[in-house]
């Protein structure tokens, strides 16, 4: 079986896996990183959203072979030690999570949005396509606005 090396949440990793294995399953089943969730498996629900070289991706659609030599960041890699990322802190402050299943993907999408658009409008936020079955969209919007007000997102 081939091996693939990449940087996961700032740490180099090497994993033995079929090249076409979705990154989601490599993360969850081989590396024990459970933040990205399996929802639909076809990139629609976006519960598995993580970052590849800083850009948001749906890990259920990315093959591990396409990650070789690259940077993968999941929700587990956002905090700086005990200090939460500003978007994570805003999520807590705004009491966004209800069931919580989609929240890692929601947060990773919000971080990517704020990197692209530091002060998003409601229309910009409405372009987010992550699905939340609990309907916490108003709180998601409030959290994104709070994080934007805190300053530039890295």
N, C-alpha and C positions, 0 to 999 in steps of 0.2 A: 504494500500500500504506500502511496506517495506521502511525503511530508511537506507541510506548508508552514512557513514562518512569517509572522507579522507581529506588530506591536498592539497589544490589547490593553487599553486603559493605562498606557504608559509603560507597560512591562512587555519585554519580548516573550513570545510564546512560539512553540513549534507543536504542530498537531499532525498525527497520522490520520488521513481521511481520504475517501474518494474525492477527486477534484471537483466533481459536480455536486457534492454534498452542500446543501444550503448552509450559509454561515449561521443561521439561527440554530440549527441542530448541532453544529460544531460548538457554538458558544454554550448552549444549554447542556447537551449530552456528553460532550468530550471535555469541556473546560469548566463546567459547573457555574456558568454565569447565567443567572436566571431572570435578570431584569427584563430583557426583551422577551415578549410573550408570543406564543403561537395563538393566532386568532383565526385567520382564514387561509393562510398558506398561499395566497395569490396576490399579496400586496395591497389589498383594498382596505382592510381595517386599520392597518398601520400600527398595530400593537407591538410589532417587533422593531419599530424604528430605532436605529442607532446611527452613528456617524462613521463614514469611511473617508479618511483624509479630510475630515471636517465637514463633509457634505452628508445630508441625511439620506439614508437608504433603508429599504425594507429588507431586513436580513433574511427573510424567507425567500427572497428573489435573487440574492447574491450568492454565487458559488464560492466556496472557500478558495479555490484556485485563483480567483480574481482578487483575493486579499493579500496574496503573497507579497511581502516587502512593504506593506502599507500600514496605515494607522487605523485601528478600529477603536471606537469609543462607544461604550454602552452607558446606561444610567449609572452604573457602578463607578464609572470613571469621571463623573462630573465634580463631585465634592473634592475639596482640597483638605485632606485629612478629616478633622472633625468639623471643618467649616463648609457648610452647604454651598452649592452653587447658587447665585442669586435667583435663578428660576426655581430651583428646588425650595428655597426659602419662601419665595412668593407663593408657591403651591401650598405650603403649610399655613402661611399667614392668611391666605384667602380661603382656607378649608376646602380646597378643590376636590380632593378625592372622596368618592362615595364608596363604590366597591373597590376601586383602586387598580383593577386589572389593566386598563388602558393607560394609566398614568405615566409609566416609564416612557412609552412611545410618544405620548402627548408632550411630556417635558422635553424630550430630545428634539421633537419637531419645533417646539417653542424656542429652544436655544438656537437652532438653525435659522429660524425666522428672525430672531433678534440680532443675529450676526449679520444677516443680509439687510435688514431694515431696523435700525436701532430704535426708532419711534414709530411703530406700526399704527396705522389707523384701524378702525373697526373693520373696514373692507379688507385690509391686509390680513388681519387675524381670521376673518371669515373664509379666506382661501385655504386655511388648514383643513385637510381632509381626513384627519384621524377620527375614528368612530368612537364615541362614548355612549354606551347603551344606557347609562344612568342619566345622561342629559346634563352634565355639569358645565355645559358650554358658557353660560354667563360667568361662572367662577373662573373658568379657564381664561376667558377674556380679561377679567379683573387681575388675575395673577400675571398675565403677560404684560399688562400695562404697568403693574407695580414693578416688575423686574426691569422693564424699559426705563422707568423713572429712576431706578437705582444707579444707572450709568451703563457704559458700554459693556456688552457681553462678550466674553472671550471663550 
